[in-house]
């Protein structure tokens, strides 16, 4: 390997792959960092930079939206525990990251509710949220009641989404485990590994959950062999723990050892095989191995066996796109949007984007697609120039040159704004 290449670090393509793996694992913040680094490197590459930039920029946006919603969920856990200042910080982070105007409004409303809850002046009596404990009025009272430190608060919030029995076990592992878990979620994998290693020495039980978290730290540090051994031993005691299968699959994918990943997933108990997490692992393994038809057929079989699921349907739509089966992809995306409309749920902008782009590419440019692009221009501001250009072209096809020219000007202006320093 060239010494210059060694010091230049991973390529944008490698960083994108890393971001994809982190995104699939639900590590939104780390995925976003990987995509951001990939975008930075693409800006310094002249050849083919534009080809990849839009795709990675979209992934950067989607990981940011997922991270923003994770912050919102953690904020709700803080609120339920009476920790309003920490909740405000989480909501502010979510608000800073998201580009979704509708979601921004939700976050702003929640921040306003917290401001009212805290009272109009210092020392005001604080009303309770339904089902939450009373909030201490003073630091002295909080100390008498044995209030947790900020790190403990954050740790409890991080553990909130875990199954209750696992959460209770995590609370008992001690300070080193807690510090490691916080470091892991902050992306400080070296510190996490050191703390988890000490926690394992203090909790040497063979059925401990600590190896699962230490393996996650090792995986992010590139210590694949050590992570693999920890996970294989862990599954002897916890064969029902799907996150361990996810991490092992990540290792096998990194090693291009797809037969081993298939063998691992074939060993999963029947009661787990029908889960959403397992379905995504199985389909992703086939996709990564290059077996796109196999991935398509698996997702189709899952939907036929277990019924409709938006997440699986979205993955199926992406496979159809990769196979250049645009009609099938459009049908899937349209059905997902129809399901959302029927239950009055918010439609994921990514799905609207994919559907609109497929329709536009296939010459389907009616008023419904025009409305989609107008909506997307509000929901995904980074793509505004593209959406205004699409709208202009649709108006041209419809013979409305006045509107076509107006949106052409909007597209040029949006593109110029994106080029300005700081954007």
ZIVENFEN-V535414 format. One record per backbone hydrogen bond with DSSP energy under -0.5 kcal/mol. CO is the residue of the C=O (numbers start at 1). NH is the residue of the N-H. If there is no record, write none. Layout:
# ZIVENFEN-V535414
{{CO | NH} {CO | NH}}
This chain:
# ZIVENFEN-V535414
{{2 | 6} {3 | 7} {4 | 8} {5 | 9} {6 | 9} {11 | 15} {12 | 16} {13 | 17} {14 | 18} {15 | 19} {16 | 20} {17 | 21} {18 | 22} {19 | 23} {20 | 24} {21 | 25} {22 | 27} {23 | 26} {26 | 28} {27 | 31} {28 | 32} {29 | 33} {30 | 34} {31 | 35} {32 | 36} {33 | 37} {34 | 38} {35 | 39} {36 | 40} {37 | 41} {38 | 42} {39 | 43} {40 | 44} {41 | 44} {42 | 45} {44 | 46} {46 | 49} {48 | 52} {49 | 53} {50 | 54} {52 | 56} {53 | 57} {54 | 58} {55 | 59} {56 | 60} {57 | 61} {58 | 62} {59 | 63} {60 | 64} {61 | 65} {62 | 66} {63 | 67} {64 | 68} {65 | 69} {66 | 70} {67 | 71} {68 | 72} {69 | 73} {70 | 74} {71 | 75} {72 | 76} {73 | 77} {74 | 78} {75 | 79} {76 | 80} {77 | 81} {78 | 83} {79 | 82} {82 | 84} {83 | 87} {84 | 88} {85 | 89} {86 | 90} {87 | 91} {88 | 92} {89 | 93} {90 | 94} {91 | 95} {92 | 96} {93 | 97} {94 | 98} {99 | 101} {100 | 104} {101 | 105} {102 | 106} {103 | 107} {104 | 108} {105 | 109} {106 | 110} {107 | 111} {108 | 112} {109 | 113} {110 | 114} {111 | 115} {112 | 116} {113 | 117} {114 | 118} {115 | 119} {116 | 119} {121 | 124} {125 | 127} {129 | 132} {138 | 142} {139 | 143} {140 | 144} {141 | 145} {142 | 147} {143 | 146} {149 | 153} {150 | 154} {151 | 155} {152 | 156} {153 | 157} {154 | 158} {155 | 159} {156 | 160} {157 | 160} {159 | 162} {163 | 167} {164 | 168} {165 | 169} {166 | 170} {167 | 171} {168 | 172} {169 | 172} {170 | 173} {174 | 178} {175 | 179} {176 | 180} {177 | 181} {178 | 182} {179 | 183} {180 | 184} {181 | 185} {182 | 186} {183 | 188} {184 | 187} {187 | 189} {188 | 192} {189 | 193} {190 | 194} {191 | 195} {192 | 196} {193 | 197} {194 | 198} {195 | 199} {196 | 200} {197 | 201} {198 | 202} {199 | 203} {205 | 208} {209 | 212} {209 | 213} {210 | 214} {211 | 215} {212 | 216} {213 | 217} {214 | 218} {215 | 219} {216 | 220} {217 | 221} {218 | 223} {219 | 222} {222 | 224} {223 | 227} {224 | 228} {225 | 229} {226 | 230} {227 | 231} {228 | 232} {229 | 233} {230 | 234} {231 | 235} {232 | 236} {233 | 236} {233 | 237} {234 | 237} {234 | 238} {238 | 241} {240 | 242} {241 | 244} {241 | 245} {242 | 246} {243 | 247} {244 | 248} {245 | 249} {246 | 250} {247 | 251} {248 | 252} {249 | 253} {250 | 254} {251 | 255} {252 | 257} {253 | 256} {256 | 258} {257 | 261} {258 | 262} {259 | 263} {260 | 264} {261 | 265} {262 | 266} {263 | 267} {264 | 267} {265 | 268} {269 | 272} {269 | 273} {270 | 274} {272 | 275} {275 | 279} {276 | 280} {277 | 281} {278 | 282} {279 | 283} {280 | 284} {281 | 285} {282 | 286} {283 | 287} {284 | 288} {285 | 289} {286 | 291} {287 | 290} {290 | 292} {291 | 295} {292 | 296} {293 | 297} {294 | 298} {295 | 299} {296 | 300} {297 | 301} {298 | 302} {299 | 303} {300 | 304} {301 | 305} {302 | 306} {303 | 307} {309 | 313} {310 | 314} {311 | 315} {312 | 316} {313 | 317} {314 | 318} {315 | 319} {316 | 320} {317 | 321} {318 | 322} {319 | 323} {320 | 325} {321 | 324} {324 | 326} {325 | 329} {326 | 330} {327 | 331} {328 | 332} {329 | 333} {330 | 334} {331 | 335} {332 | 336} {333 | 337} {334 | 338} {335 | 339} {336 | 340} {337 | 341} {338 | 342} {339 | 343} {340 | 345} {341 | 344} {348 | 351} {348 | 352} {349 | 353} {350 | 354} {351 | 355} {352 | 356} {353 | 357} {354 | 358} {355 | 359} {356 | 360} {357 | 361} {358 | 362} {359 | 364} {360 | 363} {363 | 365} {366 | 370} {367 | 371} {368 | 372} {369 | 373} {370 | 374} {371 | 375} {372 | 376} {373 | 377} {374 | 378} {375 | 378} {375 | 379} {376 | 380} {378 | 101} {380 | 383} {381 | 384} {383 | 387} {384 | 388} {385 | 389} {386 | 390} {387 | 391} {388 | 392} {389 | 393} {390 | 394} {391 | 395} {392 | 396} {393 | 397} {394 | 398} {395 | 400} {396 | 399} {399 | 401} {400 | 404} {401 | 405} {402 | 406} {403 | 407} {404 | 408} {405 | 409} {406 | 410} {407 | 411} {408 | 412} {409 | 413} {410 | 414} {411 | 415} {412 | 416} {413 | 417} {414 | 418} {415 | 419} {416 | 420} {417 | 420} {420 | 423}}
